[in-house]
Amino acid sequence: MSTTSKSIFSFLAGAATVVAAGAFLSSKNGKKVTRTVADRLQNIKRHTEDGLDSDWINELSDSAIHSAKNFRNKMKL
């Protein structure tokens, strides 16, 4: 297989993965998964705020929640 055909195959596989992920996340089960992940991140943030006063942990959880919301908006969920 030539390098060009490998690149095209890799691109098509990646595109198919993105389409499949988008279809799953827009389904009823996908929405449950995204809500569960977001809820767990918020619970982790809440517990770290209660138990530890480490700024870097709070920033990390804020960043993860923000990234999850951006991903959800980009996927139009």
PyMOL commands that set and color helices and strands:
alter all, ss='L'
color gray80, all
select helices_A, chain A and resi 3-26+28-51+55-74
alter helices_A, ss='H'
color red, helices_A
deselect
rebuild
show_as cartoon
